[in-house]
């Protein structure tokens, strides 16, 4: 199973970015997908998750600014990031829980988001 994250880059404060994560290589169902971020010197933390039925959950710090979505037919997840702040600067990782009777967590390689003030 591979998760390929893309869409990171350098943006000014107040700007927007859209991250994508494409899952491939599995014949099993993709359950919960999510985005996590890790800033230098800090632990990886949750940004947002979305279930296969579309139920979402957000970290308080991004509520109202970020929107997570997914295309189940294409095994792809997105994160629309608006009103970006310098404190959003981090490497963003996508995660997917995939499996049948037993499921496993998989991680993408990360995409760097840098927000300048």
C-alpha positions in Angstrom: 0.0 0.0 0.0 1.3 3.4 -0.9 0.0 6.9 0.1 1.3 9.7 -2.0 0.9 13.2 -0.5 1.3 16.3 -2.6 0.4 20.0 -2.7 2.6 21.5 -0.1 4.6 24.7 -0.7 5.4 28.2 0.3 2.5 30.6 0.8 2.1 33.9 2.5 0.0 34.3 5.7 -3.7 34.5 4.7 -3.2 32.4 1.6 -4.5 28.9 0.7 -3.1 25.5 -0.3 -4.8 22.3 -1.2 -3.2 19.0 -0.2 -3.9 15.7 -1.9 -3.3 12.1 -0.8 -3.7 9.2 -3.2 -3.8 5.7 -1.9 -2.9 2.8 -4.1 -1.9 -0.9 -4.0 -4.7 -2.3 -1.8 -7.7 -4.3 -2.6 -9.2 -3.7 0.8 -11.5 -1.0 2.0 -10.1 2.3 3.2 -11.7 3.3 6.5 -10.7 6.4 8.3 -8.3 8.8 6.5 -6.6 11.7 8.1 -4.0 14.5 8.0 -1.4 15.0 10.6 1.3 17.7 10.9 4.7 17.8 12.5 6.5 21.1 13.1 10.3 21.0 13.7 11.0 19.9 17.3 7.4 19.0 18.0 5.4 15.8 18.0 3.1 14.8 15.2 -0.4 15.9 15.8 -3.8 15.5 14.4 -5.2 18.0 11.9 -8.3 16.3 10.6 -9.9 13.0 9.9 -12.7 11.7 7.7 -14.5 8.4 7.7 -15.6 6.5 4.6 -19.1 7.9 5.1 -17.8 11.4 5.3 -17.9 12.2 9.0 -15.2 14.7 9.8 -13.2 15.7 12.9 -10.9 18.7 13.2 -8.3 20.0 15.6 -9.5 23.1 17.3 -6.7 25.1 15.8 -7.9 24.5 12.2 -11.7 24.6 12.6 -13.3 27.0 10.2 -10.1 27.3 8.1 -9.4 23.8 6.9 -11.7 21.4 5.1 -11.0 17.7 4.7 -12.7 15.7 2.0 -12.3 12.5 0.1 -13.2 10.8 -3.2 -13.8 7.2 -2.3 -14.0 6.1 -6.0 -10.5 7.4 -6.5 -9.1 6.5 -3.1 -8.0 10.1 -2.7 -8.2 12.6 0.2 -7.9 16.3 0.2 -7.2 19.1 2.7 -8.2 22.6 1.7 -6.3 25.0 3.8 -7.5 28.6 3.9 -6.5 31.6 6.0 -3.1 30.0 6.6 -1.0 31.2 9.5 2.7 31.0 10.2 2.0 28.5 13.0 0.5 26.2 10.4 4.1 25.7 9.1 4.8 21.9 9.3 5.3 18.7 7.3 1.8 17.3 6.7 1.4 13.6 6.6 -1.6 11.6 5.3 -2.8 8.5 7.1 -5.2 5.8 6.1 -6.6 2.9 8.0 -7.0 0.0 5.5 -8.1 -3.5 5.7 -10.8 -6.1 5.9 -11.4 -8.1 9.1 -8.1 -6.7 10.3 -7.0 -3.2 9.4 -3.7 -1.4 9.5 -2.5 2.2 9.5 -0.4 3.5 6.6 1.5 6.8 6.3 2.4 8.9 3.3 5.8 10.5 3.0 4.8 14.0 4.0 4.5 17.3 2.2 6.0 20.5 3.6 3.8 23.5 4.1 5.6 26.8 4.9 3.6 29.9 5.7 5.5 33.2 5.7 4.5 36.2 7.8 
